[in-house]
Amino acid sequence: MFKSRRIVAPLCAGACLLLGLSACSSASNSSPQAGASSTASASASATTPDAADGKLPLGLTEDNKAGDSRPRSKVKDVATGATVNPDGSWTYTASNGTVMTTNADGTWTWKNQKEGTEATLHADGSWDHIMNNEMIHRQVHVNADGTWTMDDRKVGHFETHTDGGWKHTHGTTENTGNADGTAVSKSASGQRQLSRKEWPVVPPAPATVVSEDGVGGESVLPLQPRKGLKPGTKVIYVVPGSEEDLKATAEQEGLLLTDDNKAGTERPRSKHKLKANATVNEDGSWTYSDAKGVTMTVAADGTWTQKDANGNTSALHADGSWDEYIASRDETVHVKADGGWSWEYKGGAEDLVKGNHKITVNADGSWRNETESFVLYGTAEGKAYQEKPVARELSKKDAPKGIPSAPTVLEPNGPGGGGVVPLKPRTPLKAGQKVSS
């Protein structure tokens, strides 16, 4: 019923610790992307000039477009297969044949002729990704404002618009999403409404072939592809780092606490047939218990506690905070109502490496990652440091990468028979992320 937390936390020496396995492995210098062929199209991007008031499309940062001077790699030695020019631009040929060229402004293109894959990131922050081989024929273009188009031989044509609308055509079927959030499907068999689960999925961004550290030797760090907007999401312009930016980003990524995460509003009732082993009270509260020792208790306000057959427990509280405990690993998670969280792992009998490991992430953007052998921390201003074994400044990429996954709710849609639908666990913040200044 419950999943053990899997949180990846990078160490200071370029290795990573997979919490829960406690196993170290060296970080790879190259992560080639498999894929496509024909020349990447610099197709016309949506016009997104920097406004006089400094606003940019939500989701577009200085790390996604040219303009600012790009930081240089801190790795001393140039990677095998790379050539670095005096202005910081470089070319790199990976072992699988992928060739990547990065300009001094951080824009780049890569291509693998054999595998039929290529990608290009343009100066305005738009990007293209083409795959053309025996397995897949697909072309993706993401504009600087996050709207996108995709043409796929198997699944058709997709496009999203600045007002949140979208369209998907495949054969004689046309699915259309409107700016008001409704969506319909038209085909030879008629017309019907589409549920959210049937809406298109955002295509993933292409990899940059090399790690975030570039290819070493004073090479510029490549720009990172921005994420495409989910269908139904409107394009808005904000000042990067402003209160409006933080709140809009949090809303877009589902990080704001909603009425579905906390008590206070009347909970909907489940109308389907009552599940076996469940008992529902007049006020909608209910309990569940089976012979395996699985139990769940849900109050009328939607708050709940539950336990599985292995003794793992979780609870969601009235303010929207939640807890989970994994007994076999002595692993504890507490997520606050504001999205901050703490995770502590003491190790289970099956783990080769023992010892406490604790991560704390706060809603102001600060964080702390500590074990008996090292301590790393980040400030609300975005700085990162190593406190132990030796004090030194780090980079933002040394922040913990993962977040606790929410506990699996036994009956997320309620037990039926008029029982209330349980509240949903809120999504935790990533380290360094904040919803307000």
C-alpha positions as CSV (number, residue, x, y, z in Angstrom):
1,M,0.0,0.0,0.0
2,F,2.9,2.4,0.7
3,K,6.0,3.1,-1.3
4,S,9.4,3.5,0.3
5,R,10.8,7.0,-0.3
6,R,13.4,7.2,-3.1
7,I,15.2,10.5,-2.9
8,V,18.4,11.2,-4.8
9,A,20.8,13.5,-3.0
10,P,24.1,14.5,-4.7
11,L,27.4,14.4,-2.7
12,C,30.1,17.0,-2.9
13,A,32.6,14.8,-4.9
14,G,30.4,14.4,-7.9
15,A,29.0,11.1,-6.8
16,C,25.4,10.5,-5.8
17,L,23.7,8.7,-2.9
18,L,20.5,6.9,-3.6
19,L,18.8,7.1,-0.3
20,G,17.2,3.8,0.6
21,L,20.0,1.9,-1.2
22,S,22.8,3.8,0.4
23,A,25.0,2.9,-2.6
24,C,27.5,5.3,-4.2
25,S,28.2,5.5,-7.9
26,S,30.3,7.9,-9.9
27,A,28.5,10.5,-12.0
28,S,28.7,10.0,-15.8
29,N,30.3,12.8,-17.8
30,S,28.0,12.0,-20.8
31,S,24.4,11.0,-21.2
32,P,23.8,10.7,-24.9
33,Q,20.3,10.8,-26.2
34,A,19.2,8.2,-28.7
35,G,17.3,9.4,-31.7
36,A,16.8,11.2,-35.1
37,S,18.1,12.5,-38.4
38,S,17.2,15.3,-40.7
39,T,18.4,18.9,-40.1
40,A,16.8,20.5,-37.1
41,S,14.4,23.1,-38.2
42,A,14.8,26.6,-36.8
43,S,11.0,27.0,-37.2
44,A,9.5,30.3,-36.4
45,S,9.1,30.7,-32.7
46,A,6.4,32.7,-31.0
47,T,7.6,36.3,-30.6
48,T,8.7,36.9,-27.0
49,P,10.8,40.0,-26.9
50,D,11.9,41.2,-23.5
51,A,9.4,43.8,-22.5
52,A,10.5,47.2,-21.1
53,D,9.3,46.2,-17.7
54,G,11.6,43.1,-17.7
55,K,8.8,40.5,-18.1
56,L,9.3,37.1,-19.6
57,P,7.0,34.2,-20.4
58,L,6.4,32.2,-17.3
59,G,8.8,29.3,-17.2
60,L,11.5,31.0,-19.4
61,T,14.6,31.8,-17.4
62,E,18.0,33.3,-18.1
63,D,19.2,29.7,-18.2
64,N,17.0,28.9,-21.1
65,K,17.9,31.7,-23.5
66,A,20.8,33.7,-24.8
67,G,21.5,37.2,-23.5
68,D,23.5,37.0,-20.3
69,S,27.1,35.9,-20.2
70,R,27.2,32.2,-19.8
71,P,29.0,30.7,-16.8
72,R,32.1,28.6,-17.5
73,S,32.8,25.0,-16.5
74,K,34.7,24.5,-13.2
75,V,36.1,21.2,-14.4
76,K,39.9,21.7,-15.1
77,D,40.5,19.0,-17.7
78,V,38.8,19.0,-21.1
79,A,36.7,15.9,-21.7
80,T,37.9,13.3,-24.2
81,G,36.4,14.1,-27.6
82,A,35.9,17.8,-26.9
83,T,37.5,20.9,-28.4
84,V,37.2,24.2,-26.5
85,N,37.7,27.6,-28.2
86,P,39.0,30.8,-26.5
87,D,35.5,32.3,-26.4
88,G,34.2,29.3,-24.5
89,S,32.4,27.7,-27.4
90,W,33.0,24.0,-28.0
91,T,32.4,20.9,-30.0
92,Y,32.1,17.4,-28.5
93,T,31.9,14.0,-30.1
94,A,30.4,11.4,-27.8
95,S,31.3,7.7,-27.9
96,N,28.0,6.8,-29.6
97,G,28.7,9.2,-32.4
98,T,26.6,12.2,-31.2
99,V,28.2,15.5,-32.1
100,M,27.3,18.5,-30.1
101,T,28.3,22.1,-30.9
102,T,27.8,24.8,-28.3
103,N,28.2,28.5,-29.1
104,A,29.6,31.2,-26.7
105,D,26.1,32.4,-25.9
106,G,25.1,28.9,-24.7
107,T,22.9,28.0,-27.7
108,W,23.6,24.6,-29.1
109,T,22.8,21.8,-31.6
110,W,23.5,18.1,-31.5
111,K,23.0,15.3,-34.1
112,N,23.4,11.6,-34.3
113,Q,23.4,10.7,-37.9
114,K,23.4,6.9,-37.3
115,E,20.5,6.9,-34.8
116,G,18.5,9.6,-36.6
117,T,18.2,12.1,-33.8
118,E,19.0,15.8,-33.5
119,A,18.1,18.8,-31.3
120,T,18.7,22.6,-31.4
121,L,18.2,25.2,-28.7
122,H,17.8,28.7,-30.2
123,A,18.8,32.1,-28.8
124,D,15.2,33.1,-27.9
125,G,14.8,30.0,-25.8
126,S,12.8,28.0,-28.3
127,W,14.0,24.5,-29.2
128,D,13.5,21.7,-31.8
129,H,13.9,17.9,-31.4
130,I,13.7,15.6,-34.3
131,M,13.6,11.8,-34.3
132,N,13.5,10.0,-37.6
133,N,14.4,6.3,-37.6
134,E,12.9,2.8,-37.9
135,M,11.2,3.1,-34.5
136,I,9.8,6.6,-34.5
137,H,9.2,9.6,-36.8
138,R,8.5,12.7,-34.7
139,Q,9.3,16.4,-34.8
140,V,8.8,18.7,-31.8
141,H,9.0,22.5,-31.6
142,V,8.6,24.4,-28.4
143,N,8.3,28.1,-28.5
144,A,10.0,30.5,-26.1
145,D,6.6,31.1,-24.4
146,G,6.1,27.4,-23.8
147,T,3.5,26.7,-26.5
148,W,4.4,23.8,-28.8
149,T,3.7,21.7,-31.8
150,M,4.4,18.0,-32.4
151,D,4.0,15.9,-35.5
152,D,4.2,12.1,-35.0
153,R,3.6,9.6,-37.8
154,K,1.8,7.2,-35.4
155,V,-0.2,9.5,-33.2
156,G,-0.8,12.6,-35.4
157,H,-0.4,16.4,-35.1
158,F,-0.6,18.4,-31.8
159,E,-0.5,22.1,-31.2
160,T,-1.1,24.3,-28.1
161,H,-2.1,28.0,-28.1
162,T,-1.3,31.0,-25.9
163,D,-4.8,31.1,-24.5
164,G,-4.6,27.6,-23.2
165,G,-6.4,26.0,-26.1
166,W,-5.1,23.1,-28.0
167,K,-5.8,20.7,-31.0
168,H,-4.9,17.1,-31.8
169,T,-5.7,15.6,-35.2
170,H,-5.2,12.0,-36.1
171,G,-6.8,10.6,-39.2
172,T,-10.4,11.6,-39.2
173,T,-10.5,12.3,-35.5
174,E,-10.1,15.9,-34.2
175,N,-9.8,16.7,-30.5
176,T,-10.0,20.3,-29.5
177,G,-9.4,21.9,-26.2
178,N,-10.9,25.3,-25.5
179,A,-9.6,28.3,-23.5
180,D,-12.5,27.7,-21.0
181,G,-11.1,24.3,-20.1
182,T,-13.6,22.2,-22.0
183,A,-12.5,19.7,-24.6
184,V,-14.4,17.7,-27.3
185,S,-13.6,14.9,-29.7
186,K,-15.1,14.9,-33.2
187,S,-14.9,11.8,-35.4
188,A,-17.0,9.9,-38.0
189,S,-18.9,8.2,-35.1
190,G,-19.9,11.6,-33.6
191,Q,-18.9,14.0,-30.9
192,R,-18.2,13.6,-27.2
193,Q,-16.6,15.4,-24.3
194,L,-13.0,14.6,-23.3
195,S,-11.9,14.1,-19.8
196,R,-8.6,15.6,-18.5
197,K,-7.0,12.2,-18.7
198,E,-7.5,12.2,-22.4
199,W,-5.7,15.5,-23.0
200,P,-2.3,15.5,-24.8
201,V,0.9,15.0,-22.8
202,V,3.8,17.5,-23.0
203,P,6.7,16.1,-25.0
204,P,9.9,15.8,-23.0
205,A,12.8,18.2,-23.6
206,P,15.9,16.8,-25.4
207,A,19.0,16.0,-23.3
208,T,22.1,18.2,-23.7
209,V,24.4,15.2,-24.3
210,V,27.0,16.4,-21.7
211,S,26.5,17.0,-18.0
212,E,25.6,20.4,-16.4
213,D,29.4,21.0,-16.0
214,G,29.9,21.2,-19.8
215,V,33.1,19.7,-21.2
216,G,35.6,21.3,-18.8
217,G,38.5,23.6,-19.7
218,E,36.7,27.0,-19.5
219,S,33.9,25.7,-21.8
220,V,30.6,27.6,-21.5
221,L,27.7,25.8,-19.9
222,P,25.0,24.9,-22.4
223,L,21.6,26.5,-22.0
224,Q,18.8,24.3,-20.7
225,P,15.6,23.6,-22.7
226,R,12.5,25.2,-21.1
227,K,9.6,22.9,-20.4
228,G,6.6,23.0,-22.7
229,L,3.3,24.2,-21.2
230,K,0.6,21.6,-20.3
231,P,-2.5,21.8,-22.6
232,G,-5.0,24.2,-21.0
233,T,-2.3,26.4,-19.5
234,K,-2.3,30.1,-20.6
235,V,0.9,32.0,-21.5
236,I,1.5,34.8,-19.0
237,Y,4.4,37.2,-18.6
238,V,6.1,37.9,-15.3
239,V,9.2,39.5,-13.9
240,P,11.6,36.6,-13.1
241,G,12.0,36.1,-9.4
242,S,9.0,38.4,-8.5
243,E,6.2,37.4,-6.1
244,E,3.9,37.1,-9.2
245,D,6.5,34.7,-10.8
246,L,6.8,32.5,-7.7
247,K,3.0,32.2,-7.2
248,A,2.2,31.6,-10.8
249,T,4.9,29.0,-11.1
250,A,3.7,27.3,-7.9
251,E,0.1,27.3,-9.3
252,Q,1.3,25.9,-12.7
253,E,3.3,23.1,-11.1
254,G,0.5,22.2,-8.6
255,L,2.4,23.4,-5.5
256,L,-0.2,25.6,-4.0
257,L,-2.3,24.1,-1.1
258,T,-5.8,23.6,-2.3
259,D,-9.2,22.7,-0.7
260,D,-8.5,19.2,-1.8
261,N,-5.4,19.0,0.4
262,K,-6.8,20.5,3.7
263,A,-9.9,20.4,5.9
264,G,-12.3,23.3,5.8
265,T,-14.7,22.7,2.9
266,E,-17.3,20.0,2.7
267,R,-15.9,16.8,1.3
268,P,-17.7,15.1,-1.6
269,R,-19.3,11.7,-0.9
270,S,-18.5,8.5,-2.7
271,K,-21.6,7.0,-4.3
272,H,-20.5,3.7,-5.7
273,K,-21.1,0.3,-4.0
274,L,-19.7,0.1,-0.5
275,K,-16.3,-1.7,-0.4
276,A,-16.1,-4.9,1.6
277,N,-14.5,-4.4,5.1
278,A,-15.6,-0.7,5.2
279,T,-18.0,0.9,7.6
280,V,-19.5,4.3,6.9
281,N,-21.1,6.6,9.5
282,E,-23.9,9.1,9.1
283,D,-21.5,12.1,8.9
284,G,-19.6,10.4,6.1
285,S,-16.6,9.4,8.2
286,W,-15.5,5.8,7.7
287,T,-13.2,3.0,8.7
288,Y,-11.6,0.1,6.8
289,S,-10.0,-3.0,8.3
290,D,-9.1,-6.4,6.8
291,A,-7.6,-9.7,7.9
292,K,-4.1,-8.7,6.8
293,G,-4.0,-5.9,9.2
294,V,-4.6,-3.1,6.7
295,T,-6.6,-0.3,8.3
296,M,-7.7,3.2,7.4
297,T,-9.7,5.8,9.3
298,V,-11.2,8.8,7.6
299,A,-12.9,11.7,9.4
300,A,-15.8,13.6,8.1
301,D,-13.5,16.5,7.1
302,G,-11.4,14.2,4.9
303,T,-8.4,13.9,7.2
304,W,-7.1,10.3,7.6
305,T,-4.7,7.8,9.0
306,Q,-3.8,4.4,7.6
307,K,-1.5,1.4,8.2
308,D,-0.5,-1.4,5.9
309,A,0.2,-5.1,6.6
310,N,3.9,-4.4,7.1
311,G,3.4,-1.8,9.8
312,N,4.0,1.2,7.6
313,T,1.8,4.2,8.5
314,S,0.8,7.5,7.1
315,A,-1.6,10.4,8.0
316,L,-2.9,13.6,6.5
317,H,-3.8,16.4,8.9
318,A,-6.4,19.2,8.9
319,D,-3.8,21.9,7.9
320,G,-2.7,20.0,4.8
321,S,0.5,18.6,6.3
322,W,1.2,14.8,6.1
323,D,3.4,12.2,7.5
324,E,4.7,8.7,6.5
325,Y,6.7,6.1,8.3
326,I,8.4,3.1,6.7
327,A,8.9,0.6,9.5
328,S,11.4,-1.8,7.8
329,R,13.8,1.1,7.0
330,D,13.1,3.3,10.0
331,E,12.4,6.1,7.5
332,T,10.3,9.1,8.3
333,V,8.8,11.8,6.1
334,H,7.0,15.0,7.3
335,V,5.6,17.4,4.7
336,K,4.4,20.8,6.1
337,A,1.3,22.6,4.8
338,D,3.6,25.2,3.1
339,G,5.3,22.5,1.1
340,G,8.5,22.4,3.2
341,W,9.6,18.9,4.4
342,S,11.9,16.8,6.3
343,W,13.1,13.3,5.6
344,E,15.1,11.1,7.9
345,Y,16.5,7.6,7.2
346,K,18.2,5.4,9.7
347,G,18.6,2.3,7.6
348,G,17.0,-1.2,7.5
349,A,18.4,-4.7,8.0
350,E,18.7,-5.2,4.2
351,D,20.9,-2.1,3.7
352,L,24.7,-2.6,3.3
353,V,25.5,0.9,4.6
354,K,24.2,2.1,7.9
355,G,23.9,5.5,9.4
356,N,21.5,8.4,9.7
357,H,20.7,10.6,6.7
358,K,18.5,13.7,7.1
359,I,17.3,16.2,4.6
360,T,15.3,19.4,5.5
361,V,13.7,21.6,2.8
362,N,12.1,24.9,3.8
363,A,9.5,27.0,2.0
364,D,11.8,30.0,1.9
365,G,14.2,28.1,-0.4
366,S,16.7,27.1,2.2
367,W,17.7,23.4,2.7
368,R,20.0,21.1,4.7
369,N,21.4,17.7,3.7
370,E,23.4,15.9,6.4
371,T,24.9,12.6,7.3
372,E,27.7,11.5,9.8
373,S,30.3,12.2,7.1
374,F,29.1,15.3,5.3
375,V,26.8,18.4,5.7
376,L,25.6,20.5,2.8
377,Y,23.2,23.4,3.0
378,G,21.5,26.0,0.9
379,T,20.3,29.6,1.8
380,A,17.1,31.3,0.9
381,E,19.1,33.5,-1.5
382,G,20.1,30.5,-3.6
383,K,23.6,30.0,-2.4
384,A,24.9,26.5,-1.6
385,Y,27.7,25.5,0.8
386,Q,29.5,22.5,2.2
387,E,29.9,22.6,6.0
388,K,31.5,19.2,6.6
389,P,34.1,17.7,6.1
390,V,35.6,21.0,4.7
391,A,33.8,24.3,4.5
392,R,33.5,25.6,0.9
393,E,31.0,27.1,-1.5
394,L,29.1,24.8,-3.9
395,S,26.7,25.4,-6.8
396,K,22.9,25.1,-7.0
397,K,23.2,21.7,-8.6
398,D,24.5,20.3,-5.3
399,A,21.0,20.7,-3.8
400,P,19.1,17.5,-3.2
401,K,17.4,16.5,-6.4
402,G,14.4,14.5,-5.3
403,I,11.2,15.0,-3.3
404,P,9.3,12.6,-1.1
405,S,6.6,10.8,-3.1
406,A,3.1,11.1,-1.6
407,P,1.8,8.0,0.2
408,T,-0.6,5.8,-1.7
409,V,-4.1,6.3,-0.3
410,L,-5.9,3.1,0.2
411,E,-9.3,4.3,-1.2
412,P,-8.6,7.7,-2.9
413,N,-12.1,7.9,-4.3
414,G,-13.8,6.9,-1.0
415,P,-15.2,3.5,0.1
416,G,-18.6,4.0,-1.5
417,G,-21.8,4.0,0.4
418,G,-21.7,7.7,1.1
419,G,-18.3,7.7,2.7
420,V,-16.3,11.0,2.2
421,V,-13.5,11.2,-0.3
422,P,-10.2,11.4,1.5
423,L,-8.1,14.5,1.2
424,K,-5.1,14.3,-1.2
425,P,-1.5,14.7,0.0
426,R,0.0,18.0,-1.2
427,T,3.1,18.0,-3.4
428,P,6.3,18.9,-1.6
429,L,8.6,21.6,-2.8
430,K,12.0,20.9,-4.4
431,A,15.1,22.1,-2.6
432,G,15.6,25.8,-3.4
433,Q,12.0,26.2,-4.6
434,K,9.7,28.7,-2.9
435,V,6.1,29.9,-3.5
436,S,6.6,33.4,-2.1
437,S,9.5,35.8,-1.5
